[in-house]
Amino acid sequence: MLGFLPEAKECSHETTNYPCDETFSELQVIAMRPRRKGEPEVFTHTIKEEVYVFDSESGLFFRLNSTASTIWNLCDGTNTIEHIVKVLTTEFEIDNTVEAKEDVLSLVHEMQGHGWLTLEE
């Protein structure tokens, strides 16, 4: 739904919606601020509403659709996951905030698994 990404790196935790490095409660996670990494690890280019990501570690390109691109652009270290969910539900007229939150958490987890972003408290 949110964009094209291959499988994320395996996580040792039973839940796949939370950060790999520790176990956090849902309230702690949605209050975290994802920050995307920049060059030289991750190069990006935007064409229209889609972000193209080059992962220098794997040598692979990834295309994020407009929804995933919006999430990526909001992962600047100033926005909480909760705020990102609010922006998505408004901008894309999503009625189901629970599903939107799960999608955001899943994509953030996947991006973290690729090493593209970090989560800050």
N, C-alpha and C positions, 0 to 999 in steps of 0.2 A: 504494500500500500504506500509506504513512504518513499521508496526509492530502491534502486538497484544497488545491492551490496552483496558480495560473496559471504560465506559463512565467517563469523567472527572467530577469533582464537578461543579455544576451549577455556571455560571458567570452572574452577573447582567448587564453586558454591552451587547449592541445589537450585536456587532461583536464578533466572537469567536476566532479570530486569534491574539488577543492582550492580554497583561497581565490583570489579574483580578483586580489588586489593583488600577489602574488608567487608564485613557484614554490617549493614546499616538498616535502620527501620525505614519504612516508606516516608515518614515525615522528615527524617533527616535527609533522605535522598532528594525529595522534591525541593528542599531548601538549598541544595547545593548549586553551585554555579559552574557549568561546564565551560572550559576554555580550550579552544582549538589551538593546535600546534601550528607553527608556521614553517617557513623554510629553515633548514634544508630538509627536514623530515617529510613535510607535506607541502606540495605545490598545488595551488588551485587556480582555476580560470572560470569565469562566469560568461555564459552565452545565453542571452535572453533570460529566462527564469531558472536555468539549470546550472549547477556548479559541477565542474569536472575536477576530480581530485587525482593527483599523481602521487602515489605512495613510493617514495624513493627507496624505502627498505625492500619492498617486494618487487618494485619495478612495474607495478600495475596501475592502469587508469581505471577510475570509477566514475560513473555518471549518477548524479543525484537529481531526482525529479524536483519539481517546484516546491513540494511540501518538505522534502528532505533538505533541500537547499535553504529553505526558510529556517529550519531548525539549525543547520550548520551555521548560517549567518548570525543567528542569535546566540550561538555558543562563543561569546566573546569575553566571558569571565565576569560580566556585570549582571547578566540575567539568570535568575534561578530557573530550575526546571519547571517549577510551578508557573512562573511568568511565561515561559515558552509555550506551555500548554494553553494558557489563556490567549496568547497571541494567535496560535493555530486555530483554536475553536472560533475566534472572531474572524480572522482573515479568510479562513476556508469554510466558514459557516458549518462547523461540525457541532452536531447536537449532543453527541455522546462524549462527555468530558472524561469518563472513566476509560473509554477506548482510546481517546486521544492521549491521555496520560500514559497508558500502557505502550502505545506506539512510540511516544517520545522517549520513554525510558528504554525501550528495546533498541531504538536507533542510537541513543547516547551510549548504551552499553556496547553495542556493536562497534561504534567509532572508537570507544575507549579500548576495546579489544584489539583494534588495528593499531593503536598507539597514536591516533589522530587528535585526541583531546585528553585533558585531565579534568578531574572534578575538584573544585575548591569549596571549602566550607565557608 
